[in-house]
């Protein structure tokens, strides 16, 4: 993936201008995305058969999800608010912290048409993914806040359900990456099944812990 250590730290992207923060770069750019400055959000339309997953249980390897991220070389935290408008099972949008294709963490709500959807975290080490999850209350359009904090290789994933959230701990995990190596940190969206998934991201913050 292109991009070196972050040039401007912290980042607070409010999506109120015409262009993205210069430190933010796409991995697997979506066919359709735009900034809605009037509503202070980033609009992303995912494509069918896109996912981030490595091997475990299902056997396949997928590294085709859409990721907008910046490089971070220090301990820090990442947070954003997500408004997801799913169309198919497993449609998902949230946060990702990535050392490589074989070492990363993502957190989101994955859509289940028959309900309930699943708030969860996928942690991938040495090319194998795991998935922890819990029921998420809500149908149709899904709204939630997510935050990831890290100290060295230890990561703390939190979620909130409204603007006045307190943050609630969802998972503590470890990534087995090279000590001090940069991470790509940002927003992601996937549609493992069909097309038609739209997500809105707002208030993206990447900053020191």
N, C-alpha and C positions, 0 to 999 in steps of 0.2 A: 504494500500500500504506500502511496506517495505521502510525503509530508514528514518534517522533522519535528523537534521539540517546539512547543507552542511559542509564538512570538509575543502574544499579548495575553497576560494572565493577571487577574481573572477575566473570564468571558461572561457577560450578561447579555444574551441575545433576546431582545424583546420583539423582534420581527416587525419593527415599525418603519424600517427604511426599505429602499429598493433592492439592496444587496445583502447577502449574508456576511457575517463577520469573516474577515479574510483568513482566519485560522481554521475555519470549518471547511471540510472537504468531504465529497461523496465517495463511498465505496459502493459499486454497483448502482449508479445513479438511477432513480426511477424515471420512467418514461414521462411522467407528469408530476410536477411539483411547482408551487409558487408561494410567494409571500403575500399574505393578505394584510397589508399595513393598516387598513382601516380597523381591522379586528385584532391586530397584534398577534398573528399566528402564522405558522408554516403549514401549508396544505400539501399532503403527500398522497398519491394514489399508488398503491402497490400493484404488482403484476402476479399472475398465476404462477404456481410452482416455484415460489421463492421462499427460502427458509435458511435458518442457521441451526444446524444440528450435526453431531458427529457420532456415528456408529451405533451407540448403545441401543439395544433392544430391537430397533428398526433396521439396523444394518447399513443404512445409506449414509452418505456424507453430503451435506448441503452447506454451501457457503455463498449463497446467492441473494440473501436478504439485502434490503436497502439500509445503509448506515451513513449518517451525517455526523462527523466527529472531528475533534481536534486532538492533537498530540499533547500529552501531559507527562512530565518527567518527575513529578513530585507527588507526595501524598496529597489527597484532595477530596473533593466531593462534586457530584454531578446530580442535578435535579431538573425536572420539568413537569409540566401539566399536560395531560393527554386527553383528547376527545376522540374516541374511536367510533367509526360507523361501519361495523363489520357486515360482510355479505355471505361468508362461507365459514365452515368450521375451521378452527385454528387461526383465523385472522388475528393478527397481534400487532401492537405498537407499544414501544416503551423505550427503555434505556439500555445501552450496551457499553461495556468496558472490555477492550480487546487488546491482548498482547500479540496474538497471531491467529491463524485459522484453527490451530489446535489448542488455544488457550484463551478463554474469554468467559464473560458472564453477561447474561441478559435478563431483564425483568420486565414483565408486561402482564396484561390480561389477555388470555386466549379465549376466543369466542366459541361457545358451544350453543348451537341453535336450539337444542332441546333443554338447555340450561341445567344448572347454573354455569356461567363462564368461570374460568379458572385464573386467579391471581397467582403468579408463580415466578420462580427463578430457575434458569438453566445455568449450570456451572460446567464448563468444559476444561478438563485437564488432560494433557498428553493424548489429545485426539479422541477422548471419550466424554460424552455429555451425560449429565444427570438432570432430573427435573423434580423440583419440589413445588407443591401447589396446595391451594385452599380455595373453597368456594368464594365467588365474588357476587355480591348482591347487585342486581341491575340487569335490565333487558334493553334491547334496542341500542340506542346510542349509549356508550359507556364512557364515564368521566372519572378520572383519578389522577393523583399526583404520585410521583416516584422519586426516590433519592437513593444514591449509592455513595457511600463514604469508604475510603480505603487508607490503611496504614501499612506500608510495605506490601506484603502479599495477602493481608487480611482485609476482607470486604464485608461491609454492613449494608444490607439492603432494607429500605424502609418504604412504606406506602402511606398515603393519606387519601381520604375520600371527599374532602371539600376544601374550600379556600381557607377555612379557619382550622385546618388540620392540626391536631398534633400528629407528628410522624410516629408510626407504629412499626416496630421491628418485624421484618418478614423472614430474614435469614442472615446468618453469619457463615462466611465461606472463605476458602483460601484458593488463590491461583498460584500454581507452580510455574512462575515465570522467572526470567533472569533478574536478579536483584538490581533495582535502579533502571531497568529498561523502560522506555516510554510506553505509555498506553494510549490507545485511541479511544476517546470517551465521547459519547453523544447519543443521538436519537436513532431508533431503528424501526422498520416496519417490514412485515412478511405476510405473504398469502400462500401457504403451502398447498391449498386446493385450487380455488378459482379466482378470477379477477373481480374487480369491482369494489375492493376495500379502500375506503378513504379514512385518513387520520389527520387530526389537527394537533400541532404541538405549540405550546406557548411557554413563555418565561423560562427559557433555557439558561441554566447557570452552571458554570464550571469554574471552581475556585479552590483555594487552599482549604484544607480541613479545619 
